[in-house]
Amino acid sequence: MNIKIKPDGIWYHGSNLIFTELLPNSTITQWKELAEAFSHQPSSLWYDDDGVIHHNGREKGYLYVIDEPVEIGRDIYQHPRTTMDRNAEFLTKRPLRVRLLDIIQE
């Protein structure tokens, strides 16, 4: 699947915890539905060629948006060990402010 990154686009993080700052080495993505899926803490997650996400997570989830500018290479980088397509997952290099966007019920 071809995932395009918008340099000035919105970045998301999904978690089952509440916080205001994302720690270094956390995963972020511009694919909102992927962050929502990860918020449920699945042990297994996959998506098909059409981008439909499947997972076995059942935790109550929280969807966050990164609440400050993010620059690839300076603040984040491609996840080096991802099993997903290029541009699906990035890792943070430094703490980033986040804002709670939604509570995701499974």
Buried (B, 14 or more C-beta within 10 A) or exposed (E): EEBEBEEEEEBBBBBBEEEEEBEEEBBBBBBBBBBBBBBBBBEEBEBEEEEEBEBEBEBEBBBBBBBEEBEEEEBBEBBEEBEBEEBBBBBBBEEBEBEBBBEBEB
